[in-house]
Amino acid sequence: MRPTMDDLVVLFYNYAVILSAGYTVIQLDVDDRVPLLGVGLVLALFWTGYFRFSIRPRVVQRDEDESDGAENRNG
């Protein structure tokens, strides 16, 4: 199974999420589990919203454009 562009988008998106969470925890000097979970939840909500309203529509639009192009080539 070959990786698709969608797989690559999700990979880099998840990588950015992990890096931002790690960076934020280091900058806030969070040592306790409860604040760590709180910071993680806030970041998860933010990145979920960003994915839903910014990344996903682009991926869906690209898929639609590709499928329209394939239909036009096939007649």
Beta strands, then each sheet from edge to edge (+ up, - down):
end
